[in-house]
Amino acid sequence: MDRASRHTTRRVFLKTSAGLAAAAAFTGETRGERRTFDSNRRMLLKGGTIVSMDPSVGDFVKGDVLIQGKKIAAVGANLQSSGEVIDASNTIVIPGFVDCHRHSWEGVLRRIIPDGDIGKYMATTHQGFALHYRPHDMYVGNLVTALGCMDAGITCIIDNSHNSRSAAHSDEAIRALFDSGIRAVHASGAPQNGTWDHQWPQDLERLQKQFFSSDDQLVTLRMFSGLDRTNWALARKLGLRITVEFNGPQGAPLMEQFWNEKLLGPDVTYNHCNALADSSWERIRESGGSVNVCPRSDPQYGLGEGIPAFQKALDHGVRPGLSVDNEISYGTDMFTEMRVLFNIQRAFATYRKFNGDRNPPQPVNVRDMLECATANGARCAGLLHKCGTLTPGKEADVVIIRTDDINLYPSNNAVGTVVAAADSRNVDTVIIGGAIRKFRGKLIGVNMSKFRQQVDESRAYLFQKHGYKLDIFSS
């Protein structure tokens, strides 16, 4: 299909199936999903190369995905449907990417410190701009992040929100996630510096009642906290999962105490996990906890050993998800995370073998990387029953990647094309919970003029309050 034909198809599609893509940004839908799905409505993705990431479903050189309502009804070859048909020829169809750890509120500060280390990161964010955030700036930051994620094929994020300086700050961060249309887990946490209302963690109960009365919605709630007995007790009282920033061997004694007190469990997700003691890895594995590693963040900011903890996770029987962490120094896409991790792991496997290691790790393959970015991420989000694979019965979080673009054509290996060559420009269509959020390369329902106006206003306000003069060539 040539580009002109694709544009015509897009116009016809939007005209004939108005409402198929639920309203994305700026709709004012601040509570609940308000998604009115016709359970009999069908949409067929026709003729793409299917990478399901579900061994029981398999892959198809040329196959179809049938979506009914918000769920995947069937995956196979030569499926038929009386509903809308989207031509997926010359594409690869995969599950949506899951970013397991994103500080979404920082969205307007993209690439402000491209050479920054952890000290500069803290000075810029928690000790700097964070102190001046209004609730509105939380909304704008989260919206920037969510829309950028969807544009890059990330259909689900765990929003590690640690700048909720008041109840209103939390409310606006959550409202942005709802308005964007992304699937998100809002991991509510406490600010790390400056004055704030100290409404957290007790405000979690209000948030749960006000915004999260149903589990059947795209945005859900969890706690973002360190190893804190009081906080964890509240999370479990409310039935919330927990995310922990976890680095360094110094955490081993407290980890052992939590293990002995039976406080560790499968409801806990650990970020980073750099330079952990072997005993901590064993406790994570034995308790059923999930882990995400940060391929770019750890070397960028010099965390722990500076090497993503991917091989350590594999050595201890843990299959991690991947996370971007933030956009303060680099970009948002999961394609880069997969490539960075793939090459780091294979470099060190080769290094160990070259230097006489008699038991070097086996090099990972591209399917391993795609699993980390999809199914393993969904496990970290506690949502593997809903997303992460193209499995009938799960909700339809689907990404369609064009393979006839100049950087991908010809495509000689489907998984290799996705992991080793594709980038955000090749993300043709994004579907979340059965609703189209991006179609033929364009986000749906986003007023870009209004979006840019809001971002510019928020950024100008934060720069003025912090006394920061923009220098686009600063290091």
C-alpha positions in Angstrom: 0.0 0.0 0.0 1.6 3.3 -1.0 1.5 6.4 1.2 -1.2 8.2 -0.7 -3.5 5.1 -0.5 -2.8 4.9 3.2 -3.9 8.5 3.7 -7.1 7.8 1.7 -7.8 4.7 3.8 -7.3 6.7 7.0 -9.8 9.4 5.9 -12.4 6.8 4.9 -11.9 4.7 8.0 -12.4 7.7 10.4 -15.4 8.8 8.5 -17.1 5.5 8.5 -16.3 4.4 12.0 -16.5 7.5 14.1 -16.2 6.7 17.7 -14.2 3.6 17.2 -11.2 5.4 18.6 -12.4 6.6 22.0 -11.6 10.2 22.7 -7.9 10.6 23.5 -6.7 13.9 25.0 -8.6 17.0 26.2 -11.9 15.3 26.7 -12.3 16.1 30.3 -13.0 12.5 31.3 -11.3 12.6 34.7 -12.9 9.7 36.5 -13.3 6.1 35.4 -12.9 5.1 31.8 -16.4 6.0 30.6 -15.8 3.6 27.7 -19.1 2.5 26.0 -18.1 -0.5 24.1 -20.5 -2.4 22.0 -19.6 -6.0 22.9 -20.6 -7.1 19.5 -18.5 -4.5 17.6 -15.8 -6.2 15.6 -12.5 -5.0 14.1 -10.3 -7.3 12.0 -6.6 -6.6 11.5 -6.0 -8.4 8.3 -3.0 -9.9 6.6 -0.1 -8.9 8.9 2.8 -10.9 10.2 1.7 -11.8 13.7 4.2 -12.1 16.6 1.8 -13.1 19.4 4.4 -13.7 22.2 2.1 -16.5 23.4 3.5 -20.0 22.7 0.0 -21.5 22.7 -1.1 -19.1 20.0 2.0 -19.1 17.9 3.2 -16.7 15.2 1.8 -16.3 11.6 3.7 -15.2 8.5 0.4 -13.8 7.3 -2.4 -13.8 9.8 -5.2 -11.8 11.3 -6.3 -10.5 14.7 -10.0 -10.2 15.4 -11.0 -7.8 18.1 -14.5 -7.8 19.6 -15.4 -5.0 21.9 -12.3 -4.4 23.9 -10.9 -7.9 23.7 -9.1 -10.1 21.3 -11.5 -12.7 20.0 -9.2 -14.7 17.7 -5.7 -14.8 16.3 -5.1 -16.9 13.2 -5.0 -17.1 9.4 -7.9 -16.3 7.0 -10.3 -15.0 9.7 -13.5 -13.4 8.6 -15.5 -10.6 10.1 -18.5 -8.5 9.2 -17.1 -5.5 11.0 -14.4 -3.0 10.2 -11.3 -4.3 8.4 -7.9 -2.7 8.8 -5.4 -3.7 6.1 -2.3 -4.9 8.0 -0.4 -6.1 4.9 3.3 -5.1 5.0 3.2 -4.8 8.7 4.2 -6.7 11.8 1.6 -7.0 14.5 2.8 -7.3 18.1 1.5 -6.8 21.7 1.9 -3.3 23.0 5.1 -2.5 24.8 4.9 -2.1 28.6 7.1 0.5 30.3 7.4 -0.8 33.9 8.8 2.4 35.5 8.3 6.0 34.4 8.4 9.2 36.3 5.8 10.7 34.1 5.4 14.1 35.8 8.8 15.1 34.5 7.6 15.1 30.9 8.1 18.8 30.1 11.7 18.6 31.2 12.7 16.3 28.3 16.4 16.1 27.5 17.2 19.1 29.8 20.4 17.4 31.1 21.6 15.1 28.3 25.0 14.6 30.0 23.6 14.4 33.5 24.6 12.0 36.3 22.5 11.1 39.3 23.6 14.2 41.2 22.5 16.5 38.4 19.3 14.6 38.0 18.4 15.1 41.6 19.4 18.7 41.5 17.3 19.3 38.4 14.2 17.4 39.4 13.6 16.7 43.1 15.7 19.6 44.5 14.9 21.9 41.6 11.8 22.1 39.4 9.7 19.7 41.5 9.4 22.3 44.2 7.5 24.7 41.9 5.1 22.2 40.3 1.4 23.2 40.4 -1.3 20.6 40.0 -1.6 21.8 36.4 2.0 21.1 35.8 1.6 17.5 37.0 -1.3 17.1 34.5 0.8 18.5 31.6 3.9 16.4 32.5 1.9 13.2 32.7 0.1 14.1 29.4 3.3 14.7 27.6 4.7 11.4 28.7 1.5 9.4 28.0 1.0 10.7 24.5 4.7 10.2 23.7 4.5 6.6 24.9 1.5 5.8 22.7 3.1 7.4 19.7 6.1 5.1 20.3 4.0 1.9 20.7 4.0 1.8 24.5 0.5 0.9 25.5 1.0 0.6 29.2 3.1 2.4 31.8 3.7 2.2 35.5 3.6 5.8 36.5 6.0 6.2 39.4 4.6 9.5 40.7 6.8 11.0 43.4 5.9 14.7 43.3 2.3 14.7 44.6 2.8 17.7 46.9 -1.0 17.9 47.6 -4.1 15.9 46.9 -4.8 18.2 44.0 -1.3 17.2 42.5 -2.3 13.6 42.7 -5.7 14.2 41.1 -4.3 16.0 38.2 -1.6 13.4 37.5 -4.3 10.8 37.5 -6.7 12.9 35.3 -4.0 13.2 32.6 -3.6 9.4 32.4 -7.3 9.0 32.0 -7.5 11.8 29.4 -4.7 10.4 27.4 -6.3 7.0 26.7 -3.2 5.0 27.8 -3.3 1.9 30.0 -1.5 3.0 33.2 -0.8 1.9 36.7 -0.5 5.1 38.8 2.0 4.3 41.5 1.4 7.0 44.0 4.4 8.1 46.2 5.7 10.9 48.4 7.8 13.9 47.2 11.4 13.6 48.1 12.3 17.3 48.8 10.8 20.5 49.9 7.5 21.4 51.6 4.3 19.5 50.8 1.0 18.7 52.5 2.0 15.3 53.9 -1.3 13.9 52.8 0.4 10.8 51.6 0.1 7.8 52.2 -3.3 8.2 53.8 -4.7 10.0 50.7 -4.4 6.6 48.9 -7.7 5.6 50.4 -9.4 8.7 49.0 -7.8 8.2 45.6 -8.9 4.6 45.5 -12.5 5.5 46.2 -12.6 8.6 43.9 -10.8 7.3 40.8 -10.4 3.5 41.1 -13.7 2.0 42.1 -13.5 -0.6 39.4 -10.7 -2.9 38.3 -12.2 -2.9 34.8 -10.6 0.3 33.7 -7.5 1.3 31.9 -6.0 3.3 34.8 -5.4 1.5 38.1 -3.6 2.3 41.4 -0.7 1.0 43.4 1.8 2.4 46.0 5.3 3.7 45.2 7.4 3.3 48.4 10.7 2.1 49.8 10.9 -0.8 52.2 8.6 0.7 54.8 6.5 -1.5 57.0 3.8 1.1 57.8 3.4 2.0 54.1 3.3 -1.6 53.0 0.7 -2.4 55.6 -1.6 0.3 54.3 -1.1 -0.8 50.7 -2.1 -4.3 51.6 -5.0 -3.1 53.6 -6.2 -1.4 50.5 -5.4 -4.3 48.2 -2.7 -2.3 46.3 0.4 -3.6 44.7 3.8 -2.0 45.6 6.7 -0.6 43.5 10.1 -0.1 45.1 13.2 1.7 43.9 15.9 -0.8 44.9 19.6 -0.5 44.4 22.8 -1.5 46.1 24.0 -4.1 48.5 23.2 -2.0 51.6 19.6 -3.0 51.3 20.3 -6.7 52.0 19.9 -6.6 55.8 16.5 -4.9 55.6 15.4 -7.2 52.7 16.3 -10.2 55.0 14.2 -8.7 57.8 11.2 -8.3 55.4 11.7 -11.9 54.3 11.8 -13.2 57.8 8.6 -11.2 58.7 6.9 -12.6 55.6 6.4 -9.1 54.1 7.8 -9.9 50.7 5.4 -11.3 48.1 4.4 -11.4 44.4 2.6 -8.1 44.8 6.0 -6.2 44.8 7.8 -4.9 41.8 11.4 -3.8 42.1 13.0 -1.0 39.9 16.6 -1.0 38.8 18.0 -3.7 41.2 21.5 -2.6 40.4 24.4 -4.0 42.5 22.1 -6.1 44.7 23.5 -8.7 47.0 22.9 -12.3 45.8 20.8 -12.9 48.9 18.4 -10.1 47.8 18.0 -11.6 44.4 17.2 -14.9 46.0 14.5 -13.3 48.2 13.0 -11.6 45.2 12.8 -14.8 43.3 11.5 -16.9 46.2 8.8 -14.4 47.1 7.6 -14.2 43.5 8.4 -10.5 43.1 8.9 -9.0 39.7 11.8 -6.9 38.5 12.4 -4.3 35.8 15.8 -3.2 34.6 16.8 0.2 33.1 19.1 -0.3 30.1 19.8 3.4 29.6 19.1 4.9 33.0 21.7 3.0 35.0 24.7 3.8 32.8 23.4 7.4 32.2 23.2 8.3 35.9 25.9 6.0 37.2 23.7 3.9 39.4 25.4 1.1 41.3 27.8 -0.6 39.0 26.4 1.3 36.0 25.5 -1.9 34.2 21.8 -2.9 33.9 21.0 -5.8 36.2 19.7 -7.9 33.4 22.3 -10.7 33.6 22.0 -10.8 37.4 18.3 -11.3 37.1 18.7 -14.1 34.6 21.4 -15.7 36.8 18.9 -15.8 39.6 15.9 -17.1 37.6 14.1 -13.8 37.2 12.8 -12.7 33.8 12.7 -8.9 34.0 10.7 -6.3 32.3 12.2 -3.1 30.9 11.7 0.6 31.8 12.7 4.0 30.4 12.7 5.6 33.9 12.4 9.2 32.7 13.1 11.5 29.7 15.3 14.1 31.5 18.3 12.9 29.5 17.1 10.8 26.6 14.1 9.6 24.5 11.0 7.6 25.3 11.0 4.6 23.0 11.2 0.9 24.0 13.0 0.1 20.7 16.2 1.7 22.0 15.9 0.0 25.4 15.7 -3.4 23.8 18.7 -2.7 21.5 20.9 -1.2 24.3 20.2 -4.2 26.6 20.7 -6.8 23.8 24.1 -5.4 22.9 25.2 -4.9 26.5 24.4 -8.5 27.5 26.0 -10.0 24.5 29.1 -7.8 24.9 29.6 -9.0 28.5 28.8 -12.6 27.6 31.6 -12.4 25.0 33.9 -10.5 27.3 33.6 -13.2 30.0 34.2 -16.0 27.5 37.2 -14.2 26.0 38.8 -13.8 29.4 38.6 -17.4 30.3 35.2 -17.8 32.1 34.4 -21.4 31.9 30.7 -20.8 32.4 29.9 -17.6 30.5 26.2 -16.7 30.1 24.5 -17.6 26.8 23.9 -14.6 24.6 20.3 -13.5 24.6 18.3 -13.4 21.4 15.9 -10.9 20.0 12.8 -12.8 21.1 14.1 -12.6 24.7 14.2 -8.8 24.3 10.7 -8.6 22.9 9.4 -10.8 25.8 11.0 -8.3 28.3 9.3 -5.4 26.6 5.9 -7.0 26.4 4.9 -10.0 28.5 7.5 -9.5 31.3 6.4 -5.9 31.6 2.8 -6.8 31.9 3.8 -9.2 34.7 5.4 -6.2 36.5 2.2 -4.2 36.1 0.2 -7.1 37.5 -1.7 -7.1 34.2 -0.5 -10.2 32.4 -4.0 -11.5 32.6 -5.1 -8.5 30.5 -2.2 -7.6 28.2 1.3 -8.4 27.2 0.5 -11.1 24.6 -1.9 -11.4 21.7 -4.1 -14.0 23.3 -7.8 -14.5 22.8 -9.6 -13.3 25.8 -7.1 -10.7 26.8 -7.8 -7.0 26.1 -6.6 -5.7 22.8 -3.4 -3.8 23.4 -1.9 -4.1 19.9 0.8 -2.3 17.9 1.2 -2.4 14.2 4.6 -1.7 12.7 5.0 -0.8 9.1 7.7 -2.8 7.3 7.6 -1.1 3.9 9.2 2.1 5.3 12.7 2.8 4.0 14.5 1.9 7.2 12.9 -1.6 7.4 12.4 -2.7 3.8 12.9 -5.5 3.0 12.0 -7.3 6.3 13.7 -10.7 6.4 13.1 -11.6 10.1 10.0 -10.4 11.9 11.3 -10.3 15.5 14.7 -9.0 14.4 13.0 -6.2 12.5 11.1 -5.1 15.6 14.0 -5.4 18.1 17.0 -4.6 16.0 15.8 -2.1 13.4 12.4 -0.5 14.0 11.8 2.9 15.7 8.9 5.1 16.6 8.4 6.4 13.0 7.4 2.9 12.0 4.6 2.6 14.6 1.6 2.7 12.3 -1.3 1.9 14.5 -1.7 1.6 18.3 -4.8 0.0 19.9 -5.4 0.1 23.6 -8.3 -1.9 25.2 -9.9 -2.2 21.8 -9.7 1.6 21.0 -7.5 3.0 18.3 -5.2 5.7 19.7 -2.9 6.0 16.7 -3.8 5.3 13.1 -1.6 5.4 10.0 1.1 7.2 11.9 -1.0 9.9 13.6 -2.4 10.1 17.2 -6.1 10.1 17.2 -8.1 12.8 19.0 -5.2 15.0 20.0 -5.4 18.7 19.5 -1.7 19.3 18.8 -2.1 23.1 18.9 -3.7 23.1 22.3 -1.3 20.4 23.5 1.7 22.5 22.5 0.2 25.6 24.1 -0.3 23.8 27.4 3.2 22.4 27.4 4.8 25.8 26.5 2.9 27.5 29.3 3.8 25.0 31.9 7.4 24.9 30.9 7.7 28.7 30.9 6.1 28.9 34.4 8.5 26.3 35.8 11.5 28.0 34.2 10.5 31.3 35.6 9.8 30.1 39.1 13.1 28.2 39.2 15.1 31.0 37.7 16.2 28.8 34.8 17.3 30.4 31.5 17.0 28.0 28.7 20.2 27.2 26.8 19.5 24.6 24.2 23.2 24.0 23.7 24.0 23.4 27.4 25.5 20.2 28.6 
